[in-house]
């Protein structure tokens, strides 16, 4: 069922590489969980056979072609699920220690590690970019690789949100610039830690920030954009299967009261190779991280 959703999303976006990258990632994850790559490729062959038999003649060749491309690339190196934290720098060591404390289930000590670093003069933005977010990425990797369970991942995620909420009030804020930024995860996207970091970075930069969080339906997002007279809308997308929802959401926003005023910025792991896809979906740009989002947002609103 997941493969079908990923295939449909890639075809809708006219991007075979989206499906290939999902197959590569799925292969790595399943291998980490003890499932043979041969079993995975067999399942793709079976899927191709069923679609060849069941799909209408006018669309069957397209679906088969996407699967064929994924099978041709199947033996390429799999996605890297090795550890990403390297404790050979001060911030890398702090991130590794923070992660270890998370896995020990001590959120008070985890928080204290970060706040102590802040007291020693570390910049809030760098604590986000070099400690909290890399540690959270490692938590995600560990879950995918079956090294931790869902409970441990949830604990780490909730702790990260708590620490970020403690850091923001102590950040040096730029004077208010009179602009409003709304941050939301597209419908279906339950991941919002990166989104919170983006919202916090905009607030530090002097924006009024309205953080809506995870899984926001398009209709409600349009209402928020109009109600708060947003100048910039940041939409987070974590999976390729959410790309169609992004397109629908952007179109709804473009049809709203603020259509002429609001700029739309995309981010998230669904765009591993963004190229011109964000623009094709109707967005004004794409940013890979929180700092880049602020830089692009300022450029789109001509604040520099």
CORHUWO-V983596 format. One record per run of one state. SS is the DSSP state (A for helix, B for strand, O for the rest). FROM is the first residue (numbers start at 1). TO is the last residue. Records with the same first field share a line. If there is no record, write none. Layout:
SS->FROM-TO ; FROM-TO
//
This chain:
O->1-1 ; 14-15 ; 33-36 ; 55-56 ; 73-89 ; 104-106 ; 120-123 ; 145-149 ; 169-179 ; 187-192 ; 205-207 ; 217-217 ; 228-231 ; 237-239 ; 255-262 ; 268-276 ; 281-284 ; 287-289 ; 301-304
A->2-13 ; 16-32 ; 37-54 ; 57-72 ; 90-103 ; 107-119 ; 124-144 ; 150-168 ; 193-204 ; 218-227 ; 240-254 ; 277-280 ; 290-300
B->180-186 ; 208-216 ; 232-236 ; 263-267 ; 285-286
//
